[in-house]
Amino acid sequence: MKVLIADDEKLIRDVIKEYCIGNNYEVIEAENGIETIEKAPQADIIIMDIMMPKMDGLTAYKK
């Protein structure tokens, strides 16, 4: 199963990534809402921050 971690803070992505990898998930990362939309079709699950640059998480979720 693939998890998309969408957050503009690398440290937060890294912590979540380690947890996911430790539980046998593949990880995809995005730094903003636009990247999240582009990468979403590749993911089974999305963990997304709502306050990101370029496009916030709520707007990305709606799209």
C-alpha positions as CSV (number, residue, x, y, z in Angstrom):
1,M,0.0,0.0,0.0
2,K,1.3,3.5,-0.9
3,V,1.0,6.5,1.5
4,L,1.3,10.1,0.2
5,I,2.6,12.3,2.9
6,A,1.9,16.0,2.1
7,D,3.5,18.6,4.3
8,D,5.7,21.6,3.7
9,E,7.9,20.8,6.7
10,K,10.5,18.1,5.9
11,L,11.0,17.1,9.5
12,I,7.3,16.2,9.8
13,R,7.4,14.3,6.6
14,D,10.5,12.4,7.7
15,V,8.9,11.4,11.0
16,I,5.7,10.1,9.4
17,K,7.7,8.5,6.7
18,E,9.8,6.4,9.2
19,Y,6.6,5.3,10.9
20,C,5.1,4.2,7.6
21,I,8.2,2.4,6.3
22,G,8.4,0.6,9.6
23,N,4.9,-0.7,9.0
24,N,5.7,-1.8,5.5
25,Y,4.0,1.0,3.5
26,E,5.6,2.6,0.4
27,V,5.9,6.3,0.8
28,I,5.4,9.2,-1.7
29,E,6.1,12.8,-0.6
30,A,4.7,16.2,-1.6
31,E,5.7,19.6,-0.3
32,N,2.6,21.6,-1.3
33,G,-1.0,21.3,-2.5
34,I,-0.2,21.3,-6.2
35,E,2.3,18.4,-5.8
36,T,-0.3,16.6,-3.7
37,I,-2.9,16.8,-6.5
38,E,-0.3,15.6,-9.1
39,K,0.8,12.6,-6.9
40,A,-2.6,11.6,-5.4
41,P,-3.5,9.1,-8.1
42,Q,-0.4,7.0,-7.2
43,A,-1.5,6.8,-3.5
44,D,-3.8,4.5,-1.6
45,I,-3.8,6.8,1.5
46,I,-3.0,10.5,1.9
47,I,-1.8,12.2,5.1
48,M,-2.0,15.9,4.4
49,D,-1.3,19.1,6.2
50,I,-4.0,21.8,5.7
51,M,-1.6,24.7,5.8
52,M,0.8,24.3,2.9
53,P,2.2,26.8,0.3
54,K,1.0,27.3,-3.3
55,M,-2.3,25.5,-2.4
56,D,-3.6,24.7,1.0
57,G,-4.6,21.2,2.0
58,L,-8.4,21.9,2.1
59,T,-8.3,23.2,-1.5
60,A,-6.2,20.3,-2.6
61,Y,-8.7,17.9,-1.0
62,K,-11.6,19.5,-2.8
63,K,-9.9,19.1,-6.1
